[in-house]
Amino acid sequence: MIDVLSAAMGLSPDDPSFWMPLLFMGLLFALIVAGTLLDGIDLGVGILLGFAPADARRRLMLMLSPWRDANEFWLLLGAGLFASAFPFAWGAILGKLFVPVAMLMIGVMLRSVSFEFRIRASGRARTAWIGGFWAGSVLTAFAHGVLLGRVATGYQAQAAHVWFDVFVGGCAVAAYLLLGTCWLVMRVDGPLRRLGVACARHAIRWTAAGMVAVSVAFGLANAGIFYKWSSAADLALTLPIWVMMLACFVCMEILLLRLGRPDSKVVAGAPFVLCLVLFLLMLAGLAYSLFPYLILDDMTLWDGAASVSSLRLVLAATVVAVPVMLVFNLLGYRSLFGRDRSDTGVVGPA
Amino acid sequence: MDFSPLSLARAHFLVSLVFFVLFLAIALALAWVLLFFKVQARRTAGPGWTAAYRLWVRIFALAFVLALASCVPLLFQLGSVWPVLMERVGNVIGPLVGFAVVTVFVLKSCFLGVMLFGQRRVSDLAHTLSVLMVAVGLTLWVFWLAAMVSWTHTPAGAVLLEGRYVVHDWVQAVFNRSLPWLLGWTLLAAALAGAFLMVGVSAWQALQRPLAEGERLAFRVGMVVACVALLLQGATSVGAARLVAAVQPAKAAAAAGYWSSGETAPWVLFGWPDAAAQRNRAQASIGRVPDGWLARDAAGRLQGLDGFSGMLPPVAGVFWSFRIVLLAGVAMALVAGITLAWLGRRRLDPSALPRAWLRVLAGSGWLGGLACVAGWLYMELGRQPYAVHNTVTVTEILGEAPASWLAGSLAAHAALYAVLALGFLRMVFHAARYGVVPVRKAGARP
C-alpha cells in the first residue's frame, strides 16, 4: 500500500516530503474521529436539552462537565493541525465552504462560551446560557451536516444542492442526537432514560436516511468513488462495511425498543456501542472514499502539504502536544462510562 | 459607504480580530496581576490580597473563555474569508499557527484547570506556580501572534517563489524588524487594558459602598500598573511611529493625513480625509508632524499620499484609528496623572477621592481596551491594500463569496460578539457588586 502510493507520487517511502504529510493526515483523522465521537456526545446531549424538562437540564449539563475542557479542544487542534500541515488546502477548501463555516463558528463560539459562563452565572442568566448551549449545539450539528453535504456533492452550490445540504444538516442533528441519547440511556434510568429512548427512536430513522443520502450523493457525484465502492476487487472490503452498518441500525432499533420497556434485561450500554461503531464506520468510509485526496481528484494531501522545513516545525509542535493530549484528555474521559448517580444525592454547586 | 466584497471581508476579519485581541489582552494582563496577588498573599499573609485574587480571577476566567472561543473563528477565517492567503504564506504562517495552538492547548490542559478549579486540591506553592505558567503561556501565545502579524508587516527570511513564500531563515522570519515593537506595544496595550479595567471597576465599587481591603489593593495595583505602562507605552509608540515611517511610508502618511509631498507637514488635529478629493475636509491643524514620523524620498522631501501610485490604505480609517489611540492615551495620562496627584500622599486609597472623580474613573475603565482595539485597527488597516507588505494584496487573496454572504455572516458574528461582550460586562459588574462564589466543575476532583 505504502509502496504503491510512494511510487505513484514518485517519492521514496522514507523521504520526509512523502511520509510527513501521511503522518499528519493519520493524526488529523484521529482528531476528527475523537472530535466527532466524543464531542458528538456533548452535541447530542446539547440538542436533547430542547426536549428535556427544565429540571433535568441542569443535571444533563453537569454530566458533561468532566470532559468539557478536553472536548472544547478537538476542533481547535484539528484546525490548527490542518492549517499548519496542509496550509495550501486550508483556503482552497474553506473558501468553498463559507456559509457552513460561518454557521459552525457561530455555533461553536456560542456553545463553548455558554457552557463556561453558565457555571459562573446566577439565576435567570443561568437558564439563558443553557439556552445558548442548546442553540449552539443545534447550529454546530447542522453546520457539520451541511459541510458533509457540500463535500459529498463536490462543493456544488446551486439551489438543488442547497436543499440537499439542508436535508443532510437536519440528518446530522438527528445523528448527533442519536449518539447523545444512546450515551444518556447508558448513564441514567427513570424518566430521563425513557425520554432518551423516545428521542433516539425518532433520531435513528433520520440518521439512516442521512447516511444513505450522503453515500448515494458521494457515489453519483464522483465517478472515482463510485468505482471504489463497487469494483469487484474491493467488494471484500466494502461489502462488510455496508452489511455492518445495516446490522448496526437494525440492532439499535430493536435494542432501543426493548430498553423503552420498564423491566428490560438489555445491557444499557449496547445501543451506545453500536452507535459508536456506526459513526466509526461512516468516518472510515469517508476517509476511504477521499484518500489520498484533500479535494477529490484535484488536490492530494501531498499537494496541500507545507514545505518540509515548515512541516518539521509542525512535527516538533505535535511531539509536544500529543503526550499532553493523551495524559490530560484520557484523565478527563475516565468517567465517560458507568451509571450516573447525581440525581440521588446532592451535587456540587457548579 | 462601500459594500464591496473586499471591504466586507476586511470588516469581517477585523471585527473578529479585535474582539479576540481585546479579551486576550485583558486575560494576559490579569494573569500577571493575579500572579502578583498570589505572591503578595504568600509573602504578607494579609487577607486583602487573597480577596483581590478571588474577585479578579473570576474576571480573568471570563475574559479567557472569550479569548479562547474567539480564536477559533479567526483561524477558520484565514481560510474562509481569505481563501488564497494560506496559498501564499502557508509555509510561514502555518507553523506559527501550530505553535500558537499547541501553546494554548498545553496552557489550558496542564495549568488553567489547576489555577481555576484546583486551589483546594494542590499546595499553595503549586497553585502559585500554575498561575505563573498560565501567565507565561498567555505571553507566549501573544508572542506567536505578534510574530505572525509582524511578519506580514515586515516580511523577512523568506522569498516569494511562484506565488508561494518559502522560508530560508526561520530566525529572521520570526524575529523580523517590527516584532519587538509590535510585541512590546501589544503587551503594554494589554497592561493598560487590564489596569484601567481594574481601576474602573474598583472606582465603581467605591461608588456603591465603602471599599474592603482587597478592593483598595486592586485599585492601587491597577493605578501603579497603569502609570508605569503609560510611560513605557509613550516611548514605544514613538519608536513604533518611526519604524512605520521607515518601512511603511504610506501608512505613516495616512496616519498624518498628509496628501501632497512637500517640505513641511502640519499636524492635523481634526479632519476627514477624502480619498476622492485627495485632501482633508474640515481640517484643523497645529504645529508640525514630529521629525521622523513621515518618510522622506530621495530628494529629502516628506512623502505624502500622492507618492504611492494609488496603493493606499483606507486613509480615513487609518487616520482616525491613529487619532483614537492618541486621544485615548492622552485621556488615560490625564486621568492617571490627576489621580496620582490627588492620592500620591494617601497611599493611593480611592476612599479619599470625591464622588465626582470616582465617577470619572469608573467611566474611564474602558479607555485601555479602546486604545488596544484602535491600535490593532490602525496596524491592520495601515497595512492595506496589502496582506503581506508590498507583495501580496488583499484583492488577490479574496475569495468568491458574494457580498450578501459576507454581510450576513458579518452581521451574525457581530451580533454574537455583542451578546457575549454584554454577558461579560454583566457578570463582571455582578461579581464586583455581590462578590464571587467559587465554582468547581463536576468531575474535576481527583
Interface residues (C-beta under 8 A of the other chain):
Chain A: L62 M63 S65 P66 W67 R68 D69 A70 E72 F73 L75 L76 L77 A79 G80 L81 A83 S84 A85 P87 F88 W90 G91 A92 I93 L94 G95 K96 L97 F98 V99 V101 A102 L104 M105 I106 V108 M109 L110 S112 V113 E116 F117 I119 R120 A121 S122 A125 W129 A306 S307 S309 S310 L313 V314 A317 T318 V320 A321 V324 M325 F328 N329 G332 S335 S342 V347 G348 P349 A350
Chain B: R58 A61 L62 V65 L66 L68 A69 S70 C71 V72 P73 L75 F76 Q77 L78 G79 S80 V81 W82 P83 V84 L85 M86 E87 V89 G90 N91 V92 I93 G94 P95 V97 G98 F99 A100 V101 V102 V104 F105 V106 K108 S109 C110 G113 R164 V166 V167 W170 I397 G399 E400 A401 W405 L406 G408 S409 A412 H413 L416 L420 G423 R426 M427 H430 V437 V439 R440 K441 A442 G443 A444
